[in-house]
């Protein structure tokens, strides 16, 4: 198996990892925040400049930004998922279901059920995936 290098950075010391099952197609221009662990299933396609974040800063009033609490969580991406170019997946999303499709330039803020097509900012269900 050949070595693959991705832009995977633990931004806030959460100790996460990037785990993927081959075969999958991940463009080298993707960015992964591995503060939480990211699990990518087989047969997934992540297009150009996909950004996946597993952390967010708190929003407590009266605290300086540098002292805000950091929330992080793991993300599970099921098998046969397609993520379009420049899509962003934020920390509030914990699972992208099997066979889901995320449109280009979408911003995912919550879980996506299996076999659904989502797009927009914030991403919303467009229709069910029928193959």
WOJOPE-V135940 format. One line per field, one symbol per residue. phi: phi as a letter, one per 30 degrees, with the letter a starting at -180 (. if undefined). psi: psi as a letter, one per 20 degrees, with the letter a starting at -180 (. if undefined). burial: + if it has 9 or more other ideal C-beta (glycine too) atoms within 8 Angstrom, else -. Layout:
BEGIN
phi = ???
psi = ???
burial = ???
END
This chain:
BEGIN
phi = .ddccbdcbddbididbccbcddbbbddddbbdcdcdcccddidbcdehdcbccbaddbddicdedcddccbadbccddhcccdeidbccedccacdeidbcddidbccbdcddhbcbajbddbdcaddbc
psi = pqppprmopnhkkikrropqpqpqooqijqppolhrpppprqkqpoaplppppjrqqrlpqipqhhjqqppqrqpporqlpporpkqpprhipiporpjqpprqjqopirqprqlqpqraoqpqpgrqpo.
burial = -----+---+---+-+-+-+---+-++--+++++++++++++-++++-++++++++++---------+-+++-++++++++++++++++++-+-++++++++++++++---+--++++++--+--+--+--
END
